[in-house]
Amino acid sequence: MRVGVLGHGAIGAKVAGVLRAGGVPGAELTAVLRRDGRDRRDGPDGPDGAGGADAGVPELVRDARELAEAADVVVEAAGQDALRRYGPGILDAGRDLVAVSVGALADDALFARLRRAPGRLLVCPGALGGLDVVRSAALGGPLRSVRLTSAKKPSSLVQPWMDAGLAERLRALEPGQEPVVLHDGSAREAAARFPRNANVAATLALAAGDWDIVRVRLVADPGAALTRHVVEFAGEVGEYRFELAHLPDPANPATSGLVPYAVLRTLGDLSASWRVA
């Protein structure tokens, strides 16, 4: 199974490295496309956020067409804008697309467009577990309530739309100070306002089958050594609650260190059943 990776930041670089080392049996890394279309050898790192120069990307391609031609499956690990920009073309080429930046799917028109394409859109579970239970409960009847409470390091939650005062307040929060609630609303709103922090909320909404029933409370907690997600939901078949706590990725505290391995697990499951026509 030929695998292409879109994005070479904290997630993409880890996925590419494990694939390159043969860490997923039956899967081969064949293409990497950086979001800015440049080889990191050409200059400072761009919006992927990995930092520094890197001459070790022999699979580098220059555009999405080359990426799709070189791969059977493409991993999107470059952010919501990249999924919007490149997702339709990759799927139109008949390739499978493993989406990490699932917050982009809050756009109903984009989601419908991607699902109509010949290729398969596969949502990576990322940092969220328990999706089998959520999906099963939703099949038992409409869920009455779904609640997600996420607590993260304050600095990882700073957004471009914030005024200077709020951004500086978040950066200055220290352990022992009171947490700050930054969002208490729908999953759709959270995905739009916190595009690098709300993929768990988006994944939960997709599993529940309803963007608007999922309520999200996003908390900047200065004492948070781990990123915590508490999921609570109720429906016709019962009431459920589970909690996850992840170490942030050292290269990008806005994401969990588990996410690259969730991508690799998804690829492993695909490669186990891969057949060449």
C-alpha positions, 0 to 999 in steps of 0.5 A, a space after each residue: 500500500 503506497 502512502 502519501 503524507 500531506 504536511 510535514 509538521 509534528 504529526 506528518 513528520 512522525 508518521 513519515 518517519 515510522 513509515 520510512 523505517 518500515 513500522 507499518 507492515 504492508 505500507 510504504 511511504 512514497 510521497 510527502 507534500 509540505 503545505 507550502 509546496 517547498 522543500 524544507 531544504 530551500 529555507 526556513 520552515 513554513 506553516 507546518 510548524 516543525 522548525 529548522 531545515 531538513 534534507 531528509 525527505 527523499 519522497 518530497 513531491 511538489 504538488 497535490 497531483 504528484 502526491 495523488 499519483 504516487 499514493 494509494 492512500 494519503 494522510 492529511 496532517 496539515 490543518 483545516 485549510 489544507 483539507 479544504 484545498 487539497 481534499 477534493 482533488 485527492 479524492 477525485 483521483 480515487 485515492 483514500 484520504 485519512 483526515 486528521 484535521 476533521 474540524 474542517 468537516 463542520 462545513 456541511 458543503 465541504 463534507 458533502 463534496 468530499 463524500 461524493 468523490 470516488 475515493 474514500 474519506 476516512 476520519 482518523 480518531 486522533 486523540 479520542 477513544 470510545 467512538 465505537 460506543 458513541 456510534 453504537 449508542 447513536 444507532 440505538 436512537 437519537 442521543 439526548 445529550 453529548 458533552 465534551 470538556 477539554 482542558 489544555 495548557 493555556 499557551 496552546 489555546 491562543 488564537 489569531 482572533 484574540 485581542 492582545 490582552 486575552 492572548 497575553 493573559 493566557 500566556 501569563 497564566 501560571 500553575 495555581 491560578 484559576 482555569 479560564 473557560 474560553 468556549 462553552 458552546 456547540 462543536 461546530 463553533 468550537 471547530 471554527 474558533 479553535 481549528 488546531 484544538 477542536 479536532 476531538 470535538 469534531 470527531 465526537 460530533 461525527 460519531 454522534 451524527 449531530 454537530 449541534 447536539 454536542 456541547 463543548 467546554 474548552 478550558 485553559 488550565 495552567 496546571 494541566 500537565 496532560 491534555 484532558 478530555 471528558 466525554 459524557 453522553 446519554 441516549 435510548 440505550 444508556 448513559 456513559 462517561 469516559 475520560 482521556 488524558 494525553 501528553 501534549 506533543 513536544 513539537 506542537 503542544 496544541 495536539 496530543 502526542 497520541 495522534 501520530 500513532 492513531 494515524 499509524 494504527 489507521 494505516 495498519 488496519 488499512 494495509 492489513 486488508 489491502 489488495 492489489 487489483 
